[in-house]
Amino acid sequence: MKKIVLPITVVLAAIAIALVWQIVVTIKTPLDFDAEFNSRSKEVIAKLEKIRSAERMYKDKYGKFTDSFDSLEHFILNDSIKIESKQVDEDDSVKMALLKKSGQQNIKISYIMVRDTVFAPEKLSEQEVHDLRYIPFNPEKKEFHLAAGQAITGSTMVLPTVECYALFSDFLDHTKYKQEIINLIDLSTKTDEKKIEIGVDANGNPVFSAGWKFGSMEANNNENGNWGSITVE
């Protein structure tokens, strides 16, 4: 069999094409990862904000937060909240005098269903309310971590606390971006904003990962979110 010898120019051209392709991939992969991270983060944060709104309304009514998505779902779909308003304009002296004469207070009490106001002007379907618990893009339908309790302030005042989070590894594509996710978590755990304690090791030392979170179990921080300037459309 006659041996085929490729001209050196063909070999060099093939090597050049391979090098160019490698450069393109090296540049494109981080850009694609950043785009996916930003778009998926917005959906995760949008759910966190809805969960937070529901938790705050739950606390306003019951004086505590809940660590149960079942309880939160029932509250949204079936419960109501009290609304107080004025019966008459307090600048109307005639109506105020008549109200006072009748022995009534200038308070009008009404009730509104939670689902009609908690996400206003948006209103979620029953299925959407149920699905609030699930982290977007997670193939195993993993639920957000949700915990509630109490914290004692420096003045010994006991305040209700809540925290809810999704780790970056819960909603990013491990198959396409394994190394990029590892790098992201490694970098994020070096900053306080995105670092999340997820447990302890065999020696009792805290283990950290990173993700999007609101609230804290250690202190009442007004249910602040750690996503900063990320805008949810």
KANOR-V791173 format. One record per residue. SS is DSSP state (hx for helix, st for strand, lp for the rest). PHI is phi in degrees with one decimal (999 if undefined). Layout:
BEGIN
ss = {SS:SS}
phi = {PHI:PHI}
END
This chain:
BEGIN
ss = {lp:lp:lp:lp:lp:lp:lp:hx:hx:hx:hx:hx:hx:hx:hx:hx:hx:hx:hx:hx:hx:hx:hx:hx:hx:hx:hx:hx:hx:hx:hx:hx:hx:hx:hx:hx:hx:hx:hx:hx:hx:hx:hx:hx:hx:hx:hx:hx:hx:hx:hx:hx:hx:hx:hx:hx:hx:hx:hx:hx:hx:hx:lp:lp:lp:lp:lp:lp:hx:hx:hx:hx:hx:hx:hx:hx:hx:hx:lp:st:st:st:st:st:st:lp:lp:lp:lp:lp:lp:lp:hx:hx:hx:hx:hx:hx:hx:hx:hx:lp:lp:lp:lp:lp:lp:st:st:st:st:st:st:hx:hx:hx:lp:lp:lp:lp:lp:lp:lp:lp:lp:hx:hx:hx:hx:hx:hx:hx:hx:st:lp:lp:lp:lp:lp:lp:lp:lp:st:lp:st:st:st:st:st:st:st:st:lp:lp:lp:lp:lp:st:st:st:st:st:st:st:st:st:st:hx:hx:hx:hx:lp:lp:hx:hx:hx:hx:hx:hx:hx:hx:hx:hx:hx:hx:hx:hx:hx:lp:lp:lp:lp:lp:lp:st:st:st:st:st:st:lp:lp:lp:lp:lp:st:st:st:st:st:st:st:st:st:st:st:lp:lp:lp:lp:lp:lp:lp:lp:st:lp:lp:lp:lp:lp:lp:lp:lp}
phi = {999:-76.1:-80.0:-90.2:-111.4:-78.8:-59.9:-60.1:-66.6:-67.9:-62.3:-63.8:-64.7:-63.9:-64.2:-63.7:-61.9:-63.7:-66.9:-62.4:-61.0:-63.4:-65.9:-60.8:-63.6:-60.6:-81.3:-71.0:-59.3:-61.7:-66.2:-64.2:-64.4:-59.7:-64.1:-66.2:-59.6:-68.1:-68.3:-71.4:-59.9:-61.8:-70.7:-64.8:-65.7:-59.9:-69.5:-59.3:-66.3:-69.0:-60.9:-62.0:-59.8:-67.5:-63.8:-64.2:-70.2:-61.8:-66.7:-60.0:-87.3:-109.1:77.0:-157.6:-91.0:-115.7:-103.4:-118.0:-67.5:-62.5:-65.3:-66.6:-63.5:-62.2:-61.5:-64.3:-83.9:-124.9:-94.2:-135.6:-125.4:-86.9:-117.8:-106.0:-142.1:-86.8:-71.8:-134.9:-68.9:-67.9:-83.7:-90.5:-63.9:-66.6:-65.7:-64.7:-65.6:-64.6:-64.8:-64.9:-63.0:-78.9:81.3:-97.0:-90.6:-82.5:-132.6:-113.6:-106.7:-137.5:-128.4:-133.8:-66.0:-57.5:-64.9:-84.1:-132.1:-64.0:-113.0:-53.6:-82.3:-79.1:-130.5:-88.7:-73.2:-59.3:-66.6:-65.6:-65.1:-61.5:-78.9:-57.2:-71.8:-92.3:-73.3:-57.3:69.5:-88.0:-65.6:-98.0:51.8:-69.8:-86.1:-58.8:-69.7:-134.6:-139.8:-144.5:-175.1:-139.2:-136.5:-98.6:-80.8:-61.0:-92.3:66.6:-80.5:-92.2:-123.1:-70.2:-130.1:-152.8:-144.0:-148.6:-154.0:-130.3:-76.4:-57.5:-68.3:-80.2:-130.2:-100.6:-83.0:-68.3:-66.4:-86.9:-131.2:-56.9:-68.9:-63.6:-67.9:-60.0:-64.6:-62.5:-66.8:-60.5:-70.0:-68.9:-74.1:-90.6:-119.5:-71.5:-62.4:-107.4:-76.5:-130.9:-78.3:-114.5:157.4:-131.8:-87.8:-62.7:-95.7:83.5:-85.3:-65.0:-110.9:-117.3:-133.8:-147.2:176.6:-100.5:-151.7:-124.7:80.9:-160.9:-88.0:-84.8:-158.0:-81.3:-112.9:62.9:58.5:-63.0:-95.2:-98.8:-93.2:55.5:-90.2:-65.0:-99.5:-97.5:-87.9}
END
